[in-house]
């Protein structure tokens, strides 16, 4: 009820804008809350962007900062260099709030060699081994490894249909006219993208990103030698997939299969070259 309600406080008040001094009407409830100082959003934004001059607590240099930053406890340092100079010693070793005691010494359960590991990852099972060689040597002796790999293969079989890359690869195989099987499980361990039963050829279509195509990605130590290169560093997931791919390929070849891994870029941009590689493998298999 306008003008006669129980919360009526007398209507708007005429005030001057704190930025441009233009008079405007502001509601009383806003003024009581400390609001209604500006006639528009533009004036409010200009007021927020106005800076004040303060002195750096480290080097004594004068610099400008918005008042809101000072109200929240900031605006003490003129640069990141001064900030780290002031807080660097507070954030190292025992002074760091995330400090957990530094590296710990462990003994490898396979070779008995001593090695150091960060406290943050001590609870991980991989901290029992000094290297991947010892890890895989232990895993080969573990009776539960085959069962776990079989479970992984079954989970892969339950996954939904092929992705776009695999569909493009299957189109190449269909253009050749050779019989093949999609998503074939071999040796109760691996589910491969395509399997040619007449020639025992396994074809894997590898995505450039997930499998770390060397045409786009390099190891960090290789990038350090050429810092201006256009390559990107391999991340943790890519390095893990590269190791898995190498182990899978070696195992399949040891079991008598011919393995061809095709990159996503080649499938999309050079399908004729991929088709030629497959035909050569089929021809060489038929002559054996």
N, C-alpha and C positions, 0 to 999 in steps of 0.2 A: 504494500500500500504506500504509494509515493507521497511523501510529505506528512504522513500521519501515523506511520508504523511505529512499533515499540523500539526499533533500532534507529530511528531517524535522528540524525545528528546535525541537522541544519543545512545540508546541501554542500555543494563544492565551494572551494575558496580560491580566490584569484591570487596566484603567486608568480614570481619571476623565475625563469629558467636559469639554473646554475651555470649553464654554459654560454647561451646566447643572450640572456637577459630579456627574452621575449616573455610577455605576460600570457598566462593560460590558466585555465580552471582545473584544479586537482581535487579529487574526492578527499573528504576529511579523514576517512579511515586509512588512506594511503599515507597521509601526512603524519598521522599518529604512529605509524609503523616506521617512520623515517624514510618513506618513499615519496614519489611524486615530486622529485627535484628537477626533472628534465621534461621539456615539452615534447620530445620525440625520441625515438630509438637512436637516431643519428647523434643527437646531443649527448645521450647517455653513453654511446660508444666513444665519442670524442673525449668525454670526461674520463673514461676508464683508460684511454690510451695516453693521457697526460702523465708524464714522468717527473720524478723528483730527483734531485742530485744527492748522492750519498758517497761515502768513502769506503773503499775496500779495506777490510780488516787485516789483510796480509801485506799488500804492497803500498797502501795508503793512497792509491790512485782514485781520482774522482770519476764517477760514472753515473749514468742515468738508469732508473728502474721504476717500474710502475708501483704505486703505493700499495696495491693489494698484495704484492709479493712480500713487502716488508711486514704487513699485518700478519701474514701466515708464517713468519719466521725466516723468510728467504731474503734475497737481496743483500747478502753480506760480502760477496766476492765479485770482483769485476770479470773474472774469466774462470774456465775450468782448471787452468794451471794453478791459480791461487786456491781454488777449492780443494784440489788434490794435495797441495802443499799443506793446507790446514788440516785435512782429514786423513792423509795418507798413512801416517804412523798409527792412527787410531783403528785402521781397517786391516792391519797386517798381523799375521800369526795369532797370538793369544788375544789380541785386542779386537779381532774380527768376531762379530756376533755368531757367525756360522763356523767358527773354528772347532774342530773335533779332534785335535791332538796330532795332526800331521800324518805323514805316511807311516804305515805299519809294515813290519817285516813278516813275511810268510814263507813257508817251505812248500815247494811243489810236491803234490802227492804222487806224481809219476816219476820224476827224475831226482827229487830230493834237493834241487837247487833253491837257494834263497833268493827272494825277490821282494820288492817293495810295492805297496798298493795304497791307494788313498783310503782314508777312514770312511768316506762317504759311501764306498762300494764294498765294504768288508762283508756285508751280509749276502752279497751275490755269490752264486755257486761258482762263477768263473774265477773267483779269487783263489781258488785252490790250485790253479795251474799257472805256470810261469810263461806259457806260450800256447799258441793255437795247436802246435804240433803235439804237445803233451795233452791238451784238451781232447783232440781227436783220438789219440792213442788210448786214452781212458774210455772214451765213448765207445770205441770198438769192442772193448772188453765188457762193457755194461750190457747185461742181458736184456734190459728194458729198452734199449735203443731201437731195435727192430720193431717192437710193438708200437713205440711212439711214432716212428716213421710211417708205419702202416695206418695209424690213426690220422696222420696228416694227409696221407693219400686219400683216405676215405672222405675226409672233410673237403678236399679239393674236388672230389667227384660230386659232392652234394651242392657245389656252387652253381650259380645260375649260368645261363648260356654264355657263349663266347663273346669277347669284347670286339670293338671295331677293328683292332689290329689283327686279331685272329681271323675275323671274317674276311679281311683283305688277303691274308695269307691263304685261307681256304679257297678263295676265288682263283688264286694263282695255281693251286694244285688241281682244281677242277678244269682249268683251261688246258692243263697238260693231259688230263684224261687218265691219270694213274689212280688205281684204287688206294684209298687211305682211310684211316680211322681217326676221328676227332676225340680229343681228351682220353687217350688210351692209358690205362694203368699198366706199368711194366715192373716186373720183379717184386711186386707187392711193396714198392717203395715210392715210385715217382708217377705222376700223372703228366704226360707229355702233350703238347699242343696237337701234334699230328704224327701218325705212325704209318709207314708204308710197309705192310706185312710181306709183300713179295720180295723186297730187297733189304728188309730189316733196317730201314732208315728212320731215324728220329729227327723231327724238325721242330725247333723251338723258335717262336716269334717273340723276341725280346724288346720291350719298350725302352726307348732311348734314356728316359729319366730313371725309371725304377731299376734298370740293370746297368746304368752308368756307361753309356756309349763313349768309348775313348775318343771319338771325333768331337765330343763336346765337353767331356769331363776328364780331369787329370788328378793325380795324387797331389797332396799339398807340397811335398818335397819337389815334385816336378815343376809346380807353379812358382816356387821360390826361386828357381833358376831362371825363369822367364816371367817376371812379374807383370809385364805389359801384354801378355798373351790374352787371347779371347776365350780361353778355356775357363771352366768353373771348377772349383774343388769338389771332390767326391764327399758326400755326407755319409753318416753312419749307416743309414739304410742301404745306400748304394754299395758301400764296401761289403756289407754283410751279404747282399744278393750276389755280388761278384764271386765271393768265396763259395756260396752255395752252388752257383752255376758251374764253377770249375770242378767242384767235387762231384756234382751230378754227371757232368760230361765225362769225366775220367772213369767213373763207375760204369756208366753205360757202355763206353768203348771197351772197357776191360771185359764186359760180359758179351762182347761180340757185335754190338750195335754200331752203326754209322750215325754220327750226330752232326747235324747242321744247325747252327744258331744264326738267325737272320735278324738284323736290326730293323727297328720300326721305320727309320729313314729310308732304308733300301726297299722295304715293302711298298711304301707310299710313293717314292720318287723314282725308283729303278726296278719296277716289277719284272722287266725283261731280263735283267741281270740275275735276279733271284730265280726266275724260271730256268735260265741257262745253267745255274749252279745245281739245281735239283736234277735236271736232265743228265748232267755229267755224272752225278752221284749214282743215278739209276743205271746208267750205261756201264760205269765201272763196277757196280755190284753184279750186273748180269754177266760180266766177263770173268768174275772170280769163280 
